[in-house]
């Protein structure tokens, strides 16, 4: 974080009335503190390049989109929750004023959240490169047929999967779809990602934790009529039989601003409805 925040950019989910209301309130508070406020009227990456701090108003989906569209910019991002879940948009709506005051006074810390990089290869040629903050998922479309996948780790054959698809999740995404598929929770800062098969047709198929620097190659051996690689549930690429999806820990990170007094573990207990009492 810069010693003094001079410029802040606002990214707002226009479909949420609460997000628009909170953005107006934040703008007034920031300008009263002498901070220049910029609205997102063009590419998010261009806004990030001009701002010392980005404020995202919406739910986690808004944050995921913003993280990808920043194109690797390291501008710190503070999420204001105008949605339902709020693992990434950590500041509740009713605590925004206090949280902003703390951030402007420097009473906050940065937590880097790693992104995944996916590369789609078709007949040996690079087709597409995408980044994901939460997860990259290979899954069928509307058809009910199973998927056959060959997985290699750093070029060495791991196994063949017969399943409904595959989830690759970051530490951030380990509490989302991957967890629902039986994957472990990775604490932020863990230099790894998780690979979890979806409904595998074998009781011995389990999630794997993949270390930093490792490349996982997934080849489509057979497929239903429609097979998709989807990043963060928002951006999709159609896959064909024979396509290879390379997944690795990306060189991009989201610099998440955590105001003083906020705890990841408290958020985990609250969102997952875990007990904090002794048993």
N, C-alpha and C positions, 0 to 999 in steps of 0.2 A: 504494500500500500504506500502511496506517496505520503510524505510528511503532512501535506495539506491538500485536501481535495478541492480543486478549483472548478472542475467540470464534471457533471454527471449526465449520463444518458439514460433515457427511460424506454423500456421495452414493455409494451402493454398488450395483454390479450384483449382485443376489442370486443370479443363476444361475452365478456364478463363485466357486468355493470359495476360490481364491487372493485374490480381491477382498475377501471377508469376512475372511480371515486378516490381510491387510494392514491393513484398517480397524481391526481390534482392536489391532494393534501400534501403529498411528498414534495411536489414542485414548490408549493408555497413555503414549506419548511426549509427546503434547500436554498431557495432564493433569499429567504430571510437571514440565512447563515452566510450569504455572500457567494453561494455556489451557482455557477452558470448551468442551466438545465437545457439539455438537447433532447428533442423527440426523435424517435426512429421514423424517418421519412424515406429512407433508402435502405441499402444493404446493412445488415447488422454489423458486418465487418468494418464498414466505413464509420459507423457510429462508435464502435469499440476503439478505433484508431484515434478518435478525437476526444475520448472521455478518460478521466482518471478512475471512474467508477461507473458500473452499469447496474441499474436497478431493474429487476424483472418482476412484473406484476401479473400474477396468474397462478396456475398450478404447476406441477412438475413437468407437464407436457410443454408448457411455454418455456420453461428453463431448458429442457432437452433440445428444443428447436433452436433457442438462442445459442446454446453451446456449440452446436454444429455449424451454425451460420456465422459464428465469429471467425471461422477459418484460421484457428490457431492463435488468435490474439490472446495476450496474457492479461488483459484488463480485468481487475477484480470484479466479481459479480455478487450482488446481494439479492436474494430472492424474497419477495413479499407474497405470502400465501393468500391468494384469493380463490383457491380451489378447495379440493376435499382432502387430499393426502398430505402433501407437504414434507417429503423427505429432503428435497432440494430447496424448495422455497421455505426456508426454515423460520422466517419471522411471521408470526400470526398477525392478522390484520389489526387486532386490537392492541398490539404491542409495537406497531411500526414507529410511532413517534419516538419512543424511548430508544429503540434499536438504532434509528437513524442518528439520534443525538450521540449515542455511544460510538458509532462508526466515524462520525465527523470529528469526534474528540480523540480518535485513534484507539479507542478501547475495543479492539476487535483483533481477530487473527485470520490468517489465510489458510485454507485447507485445499491442497491440490487434488483434484479428482481426475484420474487417468481416463483417456478415451481409447476405444478399440479402433484399429484400422482394418478394414476388409478390402480385399482385392479379388475381383471376379475374373477368372481366366477362361476363355473359350477357344478351344483348339490351339492352346498355347499362347494366345494373344490376350493382352490385358484389356478387359472390357470396361471396368468401372472401379473406382476407388471411393470408398465412403468411410466416414468416421461415426462412432456411436458413443455416447456418454453412458447409456444404460446397458443396451444389449444389441446384438445382431442375431437374428433368428432365421433359420432355414425351416420353412414350413409349407405345407400344401395349402392350396386355396380351398375352393368349395367341395372338391372331390373327397371321397372317403378312403381312397387307396393308400397303402403304406408306401413309405419312402425307403430306398436302400442307399446307404451312404458308406463310402470308404474313407476312413480317417487316418492320416499320417501325421506324426509329430516329428518336426525337424527332418522330414524326408523318410522316416522309418514307419513302416506299417504298424498301426495300433490295433485296429480291428475293423470289421464290417458291422454296421448297425442296420437293423430292420426296425423302423420306428415311425413316428409321425413327424419327426423333424429334430432339429438340434438348436440349442440356445447357447450362445457365447455371451457371458455377462461380466462386466467390470465389477469393482468393489461397490460402486454406486448401484448397479443393476442387480447385485446379488440379493437384494431384498424385494425384487419385483418378480417377473415371470419365472426366473431361474429358481427362486425359492419355492414357488408354487409347484415346480417340477421336481422338487426334492433336493435342490442344490443347497450348498452351505452358504452362510452369510460371511462375507469377507469384510473385515473392519477396514475403513478408509486408511490408506497408507500401505496396505498390503500390496506388494509388487507382484501381482498375479491376476489371472482372470479364471473364470469357471466355464467348463463345457458340460452341459447337461442334456442328455437325450430326452426327447419328449415321448412318453408312453412307449418305451422300448419293448420289443417282443422277446425279452430275455431278462430273467430275474437277476442275472449277474451284471447287467449294464448299470453303471453308476456314474455319478458326476465326477469329473476330474478337475483338480486345481492345476492350472498351467502357469509355469514360472515366467519371470521376465526374460525377454529375449527369445522365447520359444515361438515357433511358427506352426500353426495347426492348419493342415490342408484337408479339406473335405471335398471329395469327388462325388458327384451325383451319378450313381450307377443305374438307377431306374427311378421313375417319377410318375406321379399322377399327371393329369392333363395340365395342371397349373402348380408350379412350385416357385416360391418367392424367397428372396433374401430381404429381410426387412430390418432397417436400422431404427432403433428407438420407437418402433411401432408407427413411424411416420413416413419413411422413405423406403421404397421397394424397388428391387431389381428382379425381373423374371429370369429364372434359371432353366437351362436345358439339360438333357441327359449328356453326361460327359463334362459338364462345367466343373471347374475347381474353384472353391472359395478359400482363399488364404486369410487367416485371422491372426493378428499379432497385437501386442500392446503398442498403441500408437505413440507418436511423438508429440501429441497435443494433450494439453491438460486444461481443465476448467479451474480457475482460481476462485474458489468459493469463499465469500466473506462470512465469518461467523462472529456475530456481536458478542461482547462479554456477557457471560451468564447463560449462554446456550450450550447444551451438551448433546453430542451424538447419541450417547447411551440413554439419556432421558428421552430423546425422540424415539429411539428404538423401543423402549419400554412402552411408551404411550401409543405409538402407531401399531405395534404388534400386540398390545393389551397384555403385556407381561406384568407379573406382580413384582413390586419393589419391596415387599415385606419379607421378613425372615420366616422361613417355614421349618 
